[in-house]
């Protein structure tokens, strides 16, 4: 028996590279990263984060949760069909063609796959082109349980985002003022094993597999599940937004898990769980967007001091732990309120600088350091002024008219 399990594990890992999600994920990260960097150059005149930053710092959670999910799915004996794996890959790719991660929540990817598998047999009965035997029995309870578990993983990923891991940009407010905003977004691949029909593994206990679909022997497949999210924080402080979204997303995932477990005894509850996953996610997103829109912009210009919209990694500001949302009150003892005043005060400091920074509690702390060759000319601090491209266009126009 041990030999059969080892063979199926190796075969399962090999099947990972037959899944188009592996290659689509790499392409999606590159294209989405390039698109973001292009916008960063328009807004700030330079790249802020590298092309792989949406993916970075997610692998620890991905591997741990993938291991936990594998133990749950294999230990509980939840058998999935090949149709589920194929349809999930197709739907995931379609939902991310716009290069945004908004629709890559398990609520949508597993939810739509579930509904397709539910209604496809009835639809195929009325046609003769596709063989109706292609769609075999589906484990709907297992799908509902998987949706709830992966929504919990999504909640963990959102809650783990750190203060300088959100993506700043510039936008016009309703009052026509340039303000800062942040995108809370990540893309993560969760690799975990699932049981599928036909293989070398035979049941090792009377109750295993618990969620079978009519086969006597089983195999393993390592599937790459893509989780992504993208929220705009304009009225919220980004970390406040992540805590709020993570909390309600976690509650939704927990509720779906409870209902999915209930579907073991009342099968129709699996449909209730999936419908709740989709509607609940839509409601959560709507309530968050509405609440954010009704708030005053968090990164709007102030009468005194300059609010930091973003920090470029590996710059003096990042090394000295200045954070987005804090306010620069003085530079080398001079009070500032505009970006021009900040730059002028910084230029007169020589190789050293000193900043008076107001933190989240409006308490002053002093930051000082040295400027080295190759350091960002503005310490790596980003502010809510007009986009870089617009400022350059005005400078060019002024020179031409002069």
C-alpha positions as CSV (number, residue, x, y, z in Angstrom):
1,X,0.0,0.0,0.0
2,X,2.8,2.4,0.9
3,X,4.4,1.8,-2.6
4,X,1.1,2.6,-4.3
5,X,0.8,5.9,-2.4
6,X,4.4,6.9,-3.2
7,X,3.8,6.2,-6.9
8,X,0.6,8.2,-6.9
9,X,2.2,11.1,-5.1
10,X,5.0,11.3,-7.7
11,X,2.4,11.0,-10.5
12,X,0.3,13.7,-8.9
13,X,3.3,16.1,-8.8
14,X,4.0,15.4,-12.5
15,X,0.3,16.1,-13.4
16,X,0.8,19.6,-11.9
17,X,2.8,20.6,-15.0
18,X,-0.1,19.5,-17.2
19,X,-2.4,22.1,-15.6
20,X,-2.5,25.3,-17.7
21,X,-2.9,27.4,-14.5
22,X,0.8,26.9,-13.8
23,X,1.8,28.7,-17.0
24,X,-1.1,31.2,-16.9
25,X,0.0,32.3,-13.4
26,X,3.5,33.2,-14.6
27,X,2.1,35.1,-17.6
28,X,-0.5,36.8,-15.4
29,X,2.1,38.0,-12.9
30,X,4.3,39.4,-15.6
31,X,1.5,41.2,-17.4
32,X,-0.2,42.6,-14.3
33,X,3.2,43.7,-12.9
34,X,4.1,45.5,-16.1
35,X,0.7,47.2,-16.2
36,X,1.2,48.4,-12.6
37,X,4.7,49.7,-13.1
38,X,3.6,51.6,-16.2
39,X,1.0,53.4,-14.0
40,X,3.6,54.0,-11.3
41,X,5.8,55.8,-13.8
42,X,2.9,57.9,-14.9
43,X,2.0,58.9,-11.3
44,X,5.4,59.1,-9.6
45,X,8.0,59.2,-12.4
46,X,9.6,55.9,-11.3
47,X,8.9,52.3,-10.6
48,X,7.8,51.8,-7.0
49,X,7.6,48.0,-6.6
50,X,9.2,45.3,-8.8
51,X,7.3,43.2,-11.3
52,X,6.9,40.2,-9.0
53,X,5.8,42.0,-5.8
54,X,2.2,40.9,-6.1
55,X,3.4,37.3,-5.8
56,X,6.2,37.9,-3.3
57,X,5.7,37.1,0.4
58,X,2.8,34.7,-0.3
59,X,4.7,31.5,-0.7
60,X,5.0,30.7,3.1
61,X,1.2,30.8,3.5
62,X,0.7,29.0,0.2
63,X,2.8,26.0,1.1
64,X,1.6,25.7,4.7
65,X,-2.1,26.0,3.7
66,X,-1.5,23.7,0.8
67,X,-0.2,21.1,3.1
68,X,-3.1,21.5,5.5
69,X,-5.7,21.3,2.7
70,X,-4.0,18.2,1.4
71,X,-4.3,16.6,4.8
72,X,-7.9,17.6,5.0
73,X,-8.9,16.4,1.5
74,X,-7.0,13.2,1.6
75,X,-7.7,12.4,5.3
76,X,-11.4,13.0,4.9
77,X,-11.4,11.1,1.6
78,X,-12.9,13.9,-0.5
79,X,-12.9,12.7,-4.1
80,X,-13.1,15.2,-6.9
81,X,-13.8,14.6,-10.6
82,X,-11.4,15.5,-13.5
83,X,-14.2,17.7,-14.9
84,X,-13.9,19.9,-11.8
85,X,-10.2,20.4,-12.3
86,X,-10.5,21.2,-16.0
87,X,-13.5,23.5,-15.6
88,X,-11.8,25.3,-12.6
89,X,-8.7,26.0,-14.8
90,X,-10.8,27.4,-17.6
91,X,-13.0,29.6,-15.4
92,X,-9.9,30.9,-13.5
93,X,-8.2,31.9,-16.7
94,X,-11.4,33.6,-18.1
95,X,-12.0,35.5,-14.9
96,X,-8.4,36.9,-14.9
97,X,-8.2,37.9,-18.6
98,X,-8.6,41.6,-17.7
99,X,-5.3,41.3,-15.7
100,X,-7.1,42.1,-12.5
101,X,-7.3,39.9,-9.4
102,X,-10.8,41.0,-8.3
103,X,-12.6,37.9,-9.5
104,X,-10.0,35.4,-8.3
105,X,-11.7,34.7,-5.0
106,X,-12.8,31.1,-4.3
107,X,-16.3,32.5,-4.1
108,X,-16.2,33.1,-7.8
109,X,-13.9,30.5,-9.2
110,X,-15.3,27.5,-7.3
111,X,-18.8,29.0,-7.2
112,X,-19.1,29.2,-11.0
113,X,-17.4,25.8,-11.4
114,X,-20.0,24.4,-9.0
115,X,-22.9,25.9,-10.8
116,X,-21.7,24.7,-14.2
117,X,-21.2,21.2,-13.0
118,X,-24.7,21.4,-11.4
119,X,-26.5,22.5,-14.6
120,X,-24.3,21.0,-17.4
121,X,-25.9,17.5,-17.3
122,X,-29.4,19.0,-17.9
123,X,-28.1,21.3,-20.7
124,X,-26.2,18.5,-22.4
125,X,-29.3,16.3,-22.6
126,X,-30.8,18.7,-25.1
127,X,-28.0,18.5,-27.7
128,X,-26.1,15.8,-29.7
129,X,-22.7,17.5,-30.3
130,X,-21.1,16.8,-26.9
131,X,-21.2,13.3,-25.3
132,X,-23.3,13.5,-22.1
133,X,-21.0,10.8,-20.5
134,X,-18.2,13.4,-20.4
135,X,-19.8,14.8,-17.2
136,X,-19.6,12.2,-14.5
137,X,-20.9,12.3,-10.9
138,X,-19.8,15.4,-8.9
139,X,-19.1,15.7,-5.2
140,X,-20.9,18.9,-4.5
141,X,-20.4,18.7,-0.7
142,X,-16.7,18.5,-1.2
143,X,-16.7,21.5,-3.5
144,X,-18.7,23.6,-1.0
145,X,-16.3,22.6,1.8
146,X,-13.3,23.5,-0.4
147,X,-14.8,26.9,-1.2
148,X,-15.2,27.7,2.5
149,X,-11.7,26.5,3.4
150,X,-10.1,28.5,0.6
151,X,-12.1,31.6,1.5
152,X,-10.5,31.3,5.0
153,X,-7.1,31.1,3.3
154,X,-7.9,34.2,1.3
155,X,-8.8,36.0,4.6
156,X,-5.4,35.0,6.0
157,X,-3.6,36.3,2.9
158,X,-5.4,39.7,3.2
159,X,-4.7,40.0,6.9
160,X,-1.0,39.3,6.5
161,X,-0.4,42.3,4.2
162,X,2.1,44.6,5.8
163,X,2.1,48.4,5.9
164,X,4.4,49.0,2.9
165,X,3.0,46.2,0.8
166,X,0.0,48.0,-0.7
167,X,0.3,49.9,-4.0
168,X,0.1,53.7,-4.1
169,X,-1.3,55.7,-7.0
170,X,-2.7,59.2,-7.6
171,X,-6.3,60.1,-8.4
172,X,-8.6,63.2,-8.6
173,X,-11.0,63.6,-5.7
174,X,-14.6,64.7,-6.1
175,X,-13.4,68.2,-5.3
176,X,-10.9,68.2,-8.2
177,X,-7.8,67.7,-5.8
178,X,-5.1,65.2,-6.5
179,X,-5.1,62.7,-3.7
180,X,-3.4,59.4,-2.9
181,X,-5.0,56.0,-2.9
182,X,-3.8,52.4,-2.4
183,X,-4.6,49.1,-4.0
184,X,-4.6,46.1,-1.6
185,X,-3.8,43.3,-3.9
186,X,-2.0,40.0,-4.0
187,X,-1.9,36.9,-6.1
188,X,-1.1,33.5,-4.6
189,X,-0.9,29.9,-5.8
190,X,-2.1,27.3,-3.3
191,X,-0.7,23.8,-4.4
192,X,-2.6,20.9,-2.7
193,X,-3.4,17.3,-3.5
194,X,-6.8,16.1,-4.3
195,X,-8.2,12.6,-4.8
196,X,-9.5,11.6,-8.2
197,X,-11.0,8.4,-9.5
198,X,-9.0,5.5,-11.1
199,X,-5.5,4.8,-9.8
200,X,-3.4,2.5,-7.6
201,X,-4.8,3.6,-4.2
202,X,-7.5,1.3,-2.7
203,X,-9.6,2.1,0.3
204,X,-7.7,1.5,3.6
205,X,-10.7,1.8,5.9
206,X,-14.4,1.1,5.7
207,X,-15.2,4.8,5.8
208,X,-12.5,6.0,3.3
209,X,-13.1,7.7,1.0
210,X,-15.9,9.4,2.9
211,X,-17.0,11.6,-0.1
212,X,-16.7,9.0,-2.9
213,X,-18.2,9.3,-6.4
214,X,-18.6,5.6,-7.3
215,X,-15.0,4.4,-8.1
216,X,-13.2,1.5,-6.4
217,X,-9.6,2.8,-6.8
218,X,-8.1,6.3,-6.6
219,X,-5.3,8.5,-7.7
220,X,-3.7,11.9,-6.6
221,X,-3.4,15.1,-8.4
222,X,-1.5,18.2,-7.2
223,X,-3.5,21.2,-8.4
224,X,-2.4,24.8,-8.3
225,X,-5.3,26.9,-7.0
226,X,-5.1,30.6,-7.8
227,X,-6.3,33.1,-5.2
228,X,-6.3,36.8,-5.9
229,X,-7.9,40.0,-4.6
230,X,-7.8,43.7,-5.4
231,X,-9.4,46.4,-3.2
232,X,-9.0,50.1,-3.5
233,X,-8.4,52.1,-0.3
234,X,-9.0,55.8,-0.9
235,X,-11.1,56.8,2.2
236,X,-9.6,54.1,4.4
237,X,-6.1,53.9,5.8
238,X,-4.8,50.8,4.0
239,X,-4.1,48.7,7.1
240,X,-7.5,49.6,8.5
241,X,-9.0,48.4,5.2
242,X,-7.1,45.1,5.3
243,X,-8.3,44.3,8.9
244,X,-11.9,45.1,8.0
245,X,-11.9,43.0,4.8
246,X,-10.0,40.1,6.3
247,X,-12.4,39.9,9.3
248,X,-15.6,39.8,7.2
249,X,-14.1,37.5,4.6
250,X,-13.1,35.1,7.4
251,X,-16.6,35.1,8.9
252,X,-18.0,34.4,5.4
253,X,-15.6,31.4,5.0
254,X,-16.5,30.0,8.4
255,X,-20.2,30.2,7.7
256,X,-19.8,28.4,4.4
257,X,-17.7,25.6,6.1
258,X,-20.5,25.1,8.6
259,X,-23.2,24.9,5.9
260,X,-21.0,22.6,3.8
261,X,-20.6,20.2,6.7
262,X,-24.4,20.3,7.1
263,X,-24.7,19.2,3.5
264,X,-23.3,15.8,4.4
265,X,-26.7,15.1,5.9
266,X,-28.8,17.5,3.8
267,X,-27.2,17.5,0.3
268,X,-29.1,20.5,-1.0
269,X,-27.3,22.6,1.6
270,X,-24.2,22.5,-0.6
271,X,-26.1,24.7,-3.1
272,X,-27.0,27.1,-0.3
273,X,-23.3,27.3,0.7
274,X,-22.2,28.2,-2.8
275,X,-24.9,30.7,-3.4
276,X,-24.0,32.3,-0.1
277,X,-20.4,32.4,-1.0
278,X,-21.1,34.3,-4.2
279,X,-23.8,36.6,-2.9
280,X,-21.9,37.1,0.4
281,X,-18.7,38.1,-1.4
282,X,-20.6,40.5,-3.6
283,X,-22.3,42.1,-0.6
284,X,-19.0,42.4,1.2
285,X,-17.3,44.1,-1.8
286,X,-20.3,46.4,-2.3
287,X,-20.4,47.5,1.4
288,X,-16.7,48.1,1.5
289,X,-16.7,50.2,-1.8
290,X,-19.7,52.2,-0.6
291,X,-18.1,52.9,2.8
292,X,-14.8,53.9,1.2
293,X,-16.4,56.2,-1.3
294,X,-18.4,58.0,1.4
295,X,-15.2,58.8,3.4
296,X,-13.0,61.8,2.9
297,X,-9.8,60.8,1.1
298,X,-7.2,59.6,3.6
299,X,-4.2,60.7,1.6
300,X,-5.4,64.3,0.8
301,X,-3.1,67.3,1.0
302,X,-2.9,69.1,4.4
303,X,-2.4,72.7,5.4
304,X,0.6,71.8,7.5
305,X,3.1,69.1,6.5
306,X,3.1,66.5,3.8
307,X,1.3,63.2,4.2
308,X,3.3,60.3,2.9
309,X,1.4,58.4,0.2
310,X,4.0,55.7,-0.4
311,X,7.6,54.6,0.2
312,X,9.8,53.2,-2.5
313,X,11.6,50.0,-1.2
314,X,15.3,50.1,-0.6
315,X,15.5,53.9,-0.2
316,X,16.5,56.0,2.8
317,X,12.8,56.4,3.9
318,X,12.3,52.6,3.8
319,X,15.6,52.0,5.8
320,X,14.5,54.5,8.4
321,X,11.0,53.0,8.7
322,X,8.9,55.9,7.5
323,X,5.4,54.6,6.6
324,X,2.5,55.6,4.3
325,X,0.0,57.7,6.2
326,X,2.6,59.4,8.3
327,X,3.2,63.2,7.9
328,X,6.5,65.0,7.3
329,X,6.2,68.2,9.4
330,X,9.7,69.6,9.1
331,X,12.8,68.9,7.0
332,X,16.1,70.0,8.6
333,X,14.2,72.2,11.0
334,X,12.2,74.0,8.2
335,X,8.4,73.7,8.2
336,X,7.0,72.4,4.9
337,X,3.6,72.1,3.3
338,X,4.3,71.5,-0.4
339,X,6.5,69.1,-2.3
340,X,8.6,72.0,-3.6
341,X,9.3,73.2,-0.1
342,X,10.3,69.6,0.9
343,X,12.7,69.3,-2.0
344,X,14.2,72.8,-1.4
345,X,14.8,72.0,2.3
346,X,16.3,68.7,1.5
347,X,18.7,70.1,-1.1
348,X,20.2,72.4,1.5
349,X,21.1,69.6,3.9
350,X,24.2,68.3,2.2
351,X,24.9,64.6,2.8
352,X,22.7,64.5,6.0
353,X,19.1,65.1,6.7
354,X,16.7,65.3,9.6
355,X,12.9,64.8,9.4
356,X,10.2,65.6,12.0
357,X,7.6,62.9,11.4
358,X,4.1,62.8,12.8
359,X,3.0,59.2,13.3
360,X,-0.5,57.7,13.4
361,X,-1.1,59.2,16.9
362,X,0.1,62.6,15.8
363,X,3.2,62.2,18.0
364,X,6.5,63.6,16.7
365,X,9.5,61.4,16.2
366,X,12.8,62.4,14.7
367,X,14.3,60.6,11.8
368,X,17.8,61.3,10.6
369,X,20.2,59.7,8.2
370,X,22.8,60.1,5.5
371,X,22.3,60.4,1.7
372,X,24.5,58.0,-0.2
373,X,25.4,58.0,-3.9
374,X,22.5,56.4,-5.9
375,X,19.9,57.1,-3.3
376,X,16.5,58.4,-4.4
377,X,16.7,62.3,-4.7
378,X,13.6,62.6,-2.5
379,X,14.5,59.9,-0.1
380,X,12.0,57.5,-1.7
381,X,9.0,59.4,-0.3
382,X,5.9,59.7,-2.5
383,X,3.3,62.5,-2.0
384,X,-0.2,63.3,-3.3
385,X,0.7,65.9,-5.9
386,X,-0.2,66.0,-9.6
387,X,0.9,63.0,-11.6
388,X,4.5,63.1,-12.8
389,X,3.6,63.0,-16.4
390,X,1.2,66.0,-16.0
391,X,3.9,68.0,-14.2
392,X,6.5,67.3,-16.9
393,X,4.0,68.3,-19.6
394,X,3.5,71.7,-17.8
395,X,7.3,72.2,-17.5
396,X,7.7,71.5,-21.2
397,X,4.9,73.9,-22.1
398,X,6.4,76.6,-19.9
399,X,9.8,76.3,-21.6
400,X,8.3,76.4,-25.0
401,X,6.2,79.5,-24.3
402,X,9.3,81.2,-22.7
